[in-house]
Amino acid sequence: MSQLSCLFEAKSLAVVGASNNPSKYGNIVLSNILEGGYKGVVYPVNPKEALVLGLKSYPSLSDIPDDVELAVIIVKNHMVPDVMEEAGKKGVKSAIIISGGFSEAGEKALQEKVVEIIKKYKIRMVGPNCQGVNYTPNKMCATWPLIKQEGKMAIISQSGSVGAELGKQAENEGIGVSAIVSLGNKADVNELDLLEYFDQDKNTGAIALYLEAVSNGKAFLNMAARLKKPVVILKPGKTEAGQKAANTHTNSITGKREVFEGVCRQYGLINTDNLGEFYDCAKLLSMTKKLRGKKIQLVSSSGGGAVLACDAIVEENMELAMISEDRCRKLKAKYPQHFTVGNPFDLTGDANPALYKEIMLELSKEEGIDVFMPIVGDPIRGVAEAFLEVRELIDQEIVVCFFGGAEVQVEETMKMHKQGLPVFPSPYRAVKAIAQTFQKKSSIN
Amino acid sequence: MSQLSCLFEAKSLAVVGASNNPSKYGNIVLSNILEGGYKGVVYPVNPKEALVLGLKSYPSLSDIPDDVELAVIIVKNHMVPDVMEEAGKKGVKSAIIISGGFSEAGEKALQEKVVEIIKKYKIRMVGPNCQGVNYTPNKMCATWPLIKQEGKMAIISQSGSVGAELGKQAENEGIGVSAIVSLGNKADVNELDLLEYFDQDKNTGAIALYLEAVSNGKAFLNMAARLKKPVVILKPGKTEAGQKAANTHTNSITGKREVFEGVCRQYGLINTDNLGEFYDCAKLLSMTKKLRGKKIQLVSSSGGGAVLACDAIVEENMELAMISEDRCRKLKAKYPQHFTVGNPFDLTGDANPALYKEIMLELSKEEGIDVFMPIVGDPIRGVAEAFLEVRELIDQEIVVCFFGGAEVQVEETMKMHKQGLPVFPSPYRAVKAIAQTFQKKSSIN
């Protein structure tokens, strides 16, 4: 862990290749670091400018009068070795090389030269050919897009686009991330270093890993055995065409799929099949405790939502909880005839926050319920408060499904997400995420 | 068709049960009709108010001095027969009964009474127990949520929540809808009437149908055989639990699943498995011509996106197009070495709108490409214009995949959707929608 804290916890950083041209990544990255509210000190480096984005610009790293812990490098590929040599002499401890044009483009010698330099100076490096690093607890968005909201999800991605997409979704939904790391060519820091770091990072609850090629199969297996936090994986290349494309993309061998999948199964790493599942599972695990069982109780305002959820529960090998006959009788006597008492429990268009709360509290006394899934299929204001109150009073986990609620849905979902209560926008996605993550490792025990 | 035009094309409507209390549906519906910019004349009916939402309120339908074509009814269930009797005498031609408390709540006699009245007066009625009707070409949003944007997708739903969700997604994405009809108890107007209407409606390109129970199996089969426009269906109840929940929800028998699925297969109706697929297929069909074949060419800024798309193409039984060796040689000579020439065609981080356009135009000369799927995995401004220009110049269909582009992605996606070019937010969803709709009926031939 300590080895990479010089990267994530850096108290000062220089952006080498900082630019005033808004179409350049040297501008976008510096701008995101500043707008993100980075906790440390920032030094733009650009010999052609006096000021970059309003900050004094230094001609080179060595011209900076103070210590620099981290160098973020966005210059032409052939300039990188010189910059890194200078960084070493300056005492820089970590680097993020965003510049491309290394082994992925056939320039292996150039990459090896860089690796030699970082070894000489004991610099830890992410990249080259990566999309940067975001660590929200340090407000350090040395990447794009700008993502500021802190959350419990750490994203490690061998595709810049995939990392950016997951992070942005998490922010848009009010969930946030602890980190996004774009792996790039993995010439130094690789998925193993990062899995180890985030497994111990107190700001991280679950890890999402998009990986095209495993750096070291045996080491990955050993790491998988040691990990304590839940890890959700998307590893494309399931088909021959996909594998071929992955080999071309990363210029590496992706390895035997069956072996990888066997390791995941054995150690409880969650393998997903597409971007949607990948996000949903990482989201659920960054917000929930380990589910104690697979019996789900539905309480719905929408008949259609309840029907769709029943199908999903059966098809995904979860179970509909059974309510005792005694309680059914009691509830049937209490509520209007057009309510459906049972599972699904259908409140119909009469549903309101107080009713959801009342019924969930009553049902929570049942032994046979592991998870409550309230389904809100209408624009019902105030359900967030109701579900958050219920969560404090019951032992069962709550996973909310909200759809058909337009603007009210967006507002209520944000409120729940900010309090760590997961909300999914369709019955299928809610059930699928529960089923995929059920009985795996869990962050908050 | 003419029979239901009295509903969709109504030039005047009364909201019986209009209310000044913002928590009542009688307020929400009237407010949406007014905010939606309804083309006709609106009459609130409420005996206790002089004004509702600033409009003169009438004590009853018969007090309205002018003709009323459509009555939207949101009053207590036991008042509905009297209101309908009055509507009949007034010469009202169509009704939307939002009020619940009929056969779904065990009040069969009450529903039968209403049906007798509408038969006597030849009124066409949607509901009871429904969430209303939206027909955007008439700017008539007699439902919730408020959805104004015109599009080519007509939504028929036996769940108010499902209809609302689909419509809102379509508006949020800049696609819009032609209609949303909540079927409710289907005491008069049912899915057959509506399929027939929208199949002929010039404002509709594709129909999305959420159905828990088929009203008349034989009639449905005959209708399926006659339909010319593409129909996408979500029919839950695949499992016993789902079927049981559906029977309870609609208080009707859902029918044999195998028979229904057979009919769909035979007549090219597209059966989907969950809300996400349902929306994606309806969206694609409301925007595209029939695909001429299943050979897809990928042009990507994201290596990861390209890999994910390859897997999806193979797994969904689509095909990666093959580029001729001649053209490959030519393109390899023209572009930098780090571009991957082939399929996927990887433009790497160098991707820009002009490059996408240039390469798609060059590749469009190939015989073996049916569909272009440009994948944008970065915040690249201007791709919308580029793809829209290319569309005018080539014969192949374009289905865009855009992810990892944050705010730029939202802006560019809206631009493309408003021009009828479909964009999906993940490779899997784009490919899956193509695969599910491939070789089915098509709206724009």
HADDOCK unambig.tbl for C-alpha pairs under 7 A between the chains (distance, minus, plus):
assign (segid A and resid 105 and name CA) (segid B and resid 337 and name CA) 6.86 0.50 0.50
assign (segid A and resid 105 and name CA) (segid B and resid 338 and name CA) 4.66 0.50 0.50
assign (segid A and resid 145 and name CA) (segid B and resid 406 and name CA) 6.41 0.50 0.50
assign (segid A and resid 159 and name CA) (segid B and resid 303 and name CA) 6.94 0.50 0.50
assign (segid A and resid 159 and name CA) (segid B and resid 304 and name CA) 5.12 0.50 0.50
assign (segid A and resid 161 and name CA) (segid B and resid 302 and name CA) 6.33 0.50 0.50
assign (segid A and resid 161 and name CA) (segid B and resid 377 and name CA) 4.96 0.50 0.50
assign (segid A and resid 161 and name CA) (segid B and resid 378 and name CA) 6.13 0.50 0.50
assign (segid A and resid 161 and name CA) (segid B and resid 403 and name CA) 6.90 0.50 0.50
assign (segid A and resid 161 and name CA) (segid B and resid 404 and name CA) 4.68 0.50 0.50
assign (segid A and resid 162 and name CA) (segid B and resid 304 and name CA) 6.96 0.50 0.50
assign (segid A and resid 162 and name CA) (segid B and resid 404 and name CA) 6.21 0.50 0.50
assign (segid A and resid 164 and name CA) (segid B and resid 404 and name CA) 4.87 0.50 0.50
assign (segid A and resid 165 and name CA) (segid B and resid 403 and name CA) 5.91 0.50 0.50
assign (segid A and resid 165 and name CA) (segid B and resid 404 and name CA) 3.88 0.50 0.50
assign (segid A and resid 168 and name CA) (segid B and resid 406 and name CA) 6.33 0.50 0.50
assign (segid A and resid 236 and name CA) (segid B and resid 307 and name CA) 6.49 0.50 0.50
assign (segid A and resid 236 and name CA) (segid B and resid 308 and name CA) 5.79 0.50 0.50
assign (segid A and resid 236 and name CA) (segid B and resid 311 and name CA) 6.88 0.50 0.50
assign (segid A and resid 237 and name CA) (segid B and resid 307 and name CA) 6.78 0.50 0.50
assign (segid A and resid 237 and name CA) (segid B and resid 311 and name CA) 6.30 0.50 0.50
assign (segid A and resid 238 and name CA) (segid B and resid 311 and name CA) 6.18 0.50 0.50
assign (segid A and resid 239 and name CA) (segid B and resid 311 and name CA) 5.38 0.50 0.50
assign (segid A and resid 239 and name CA) (segid B and resid 314 and name CA) 6.75 0.50 0.50
assign (segid A and resid 241 and name CA) (segid B and resid 310 and name CA) 5.78 0.50 0.50
assign (segid A and resid 241 and name CA) (segid B and resid 311 and name CA) 6.58 0.50 0.50
assign (segid A and resid 242 and name CA) (segid B and resid 307 and name CA) 5.03 0.50 0.50
assign (segid A and resid 242 and name CA) (segid B and resid 308 and name CA) 6.75 0.50 0.50
assign (segid A and resid 242 and name CA) (segid B and resid 310 and name CA) 4.76 0.50 0.50
assign (segid A and resid 242 and name CA) (segid B and resid 311 and name CA) 4.72 0.50 0.50
assign (segid A and resid 245 and name CA) (segid B and resid 307 and name CA) 5.30 0.50 0.50
assign (segid A and resid 246 and name CA) (segid B and resid 307 and name CA) 5.56 0.50 0.50
assign (segid A and resid 249 and name CA) (segid B and resid 303 and name CA) 5.33 0.50 0.50
assign (segid A and resid 274 and name CA) (segid B and resid 428 and name CA) 6.39 0.50 0.50
assign (segid A and resid 275 and name CA) (segid B and resid 426 and name CA) 6.67 0.50 0.50
assign (segid A and resid 302 and name CA) (segid B and resid 161 and name CA) 6.33 0.50 0.50
assign (segid A and resid 303 and name CA) (segid B and resid 159 and name CA) 6.93 0.50 0.50
assign (segid A and resid 303 and name CA) (segid B and resid 249 and name CA) 5.34 0.50 0.50
assign (segid A and resid 304 and name CA) (segid B and resid 159 and name CA) 5.10 0.50 0.50
assign (segid A and resid 304 and name CA) (segid B and resid 162 and name CA) 6.95 0.50 0.50
assign (segid A and resid 307 and name CA) (segid B and resid 236 and name CA) 6.48 0.50 0.50
assign (segid A and resid 307 and name CA) (segid B and resid 237 and name CA) 6.77 0.50 0.50
assign (segid A and resid 307 and name CA) (segid B and resid 242 and name CA) 5.01 0.50 0.50
assign (segid A and resid 307 and name CA) (segid B and resid 245 and name CA) 5.29 0.50 0.50
assign (segid A and resid 307 and name CA) (segid B and resid 246 and name CA) 5.56 0.50 0.50
assign (segid A and resid 308 and name CA) (segid B and resid 236 and name CA) 5.78 0.50 0.50
assign (segid A and resid 308 and name CA) (segid B and resid 242 and name CA) 6.73 0.50 0.50
assign (segid A and resid 310 and name CA) (segid B and resid 241 and name CA) 5.78 0.50 0.50
assign (segid A and resid 310 and name CA) (segid B and resid 242 and name CA) 4.76 0.50 0.50
assign (segid A and resid 311 and name CA) (segid B and resid 236 and name CA) 6.87 0.50 0.50
assign (segid A and resid 311 and name CA) (segid B and resid 237 and name CA) 6.29 0.50 0.50
assign (segid A and resid 311 and name CA) (segid B and resid 238 and name CA) 6.18 0.50 0.50
assign (segid A and resid 311 and name CA) (segid B and resid 239 and name CA) 5.38 0.50 0.50
assign (segid A and resid 311 and name CA) (segid B and resid 241 and name CA) 6.59 0.50 0.50
assign (segid A and resid 311 and name CA) (segid B and resid 242 and name CA) 4.71 0.50 0.50
assign (segid A and resid 314 and name CA) (segid B and resid 239 and name CA) 6.73 0.50 0.50
assign (segid A and resid 337 and name CA) (segid B and resid 105 and name CA) 6.83 0.50 0.50
assign (segid A and resid 338 and name CA) (segid B and resid 105 and name CA) 4.61 0.50 0.50
assign (segid A and resid 377 and name CA) (segid B and resid 161 and name CA) 4.95 0.50 0.50
assign (segid A and resid 378 and name CA) (segid B and resid 161 and name CA) 6.14 0.50 0.50
assign (segid A and resid 403 and name CA) (segid B and resid 161 and name CA) 6.91 0.50 0.50
assign (segid A and resid 403 and name CA) (segid B and resid 165 and name CA) 5.92 0.50 0.50
assign (segid A and resid 404 and name CA) (segid B and resid 161 and name CA) 4.69 0.50 0.50
assign (segid A and resid 404 and name CA) (segid B and resid 162 and name CA) 6.21 0.50 0.50
assign (segid A and resid 404 and name CA) (segid B and resid 164 and name CA) 4.87 0.50 0.50
assign (segid A and resid 404 and name CA) (segid B and resid 165 and name CA) 3.88 0.50 0.50
assign (segid A and resid 406 and name CA) (segid B and resid 145 and name CA) 6.42 0.50 0.50
assign (segid A and resid 406 and name CA) (segid B and resid 168 and name CA) 6.34 0.50 0.50
assign (segid A and resid 426 and name CA) (segid B and resid 275 and name CA) 6.65 0.50 0.50
assign (segid A and resid 428 and name CA) (segid B and resid 274 and name CA) 6.38 0.50 0.50
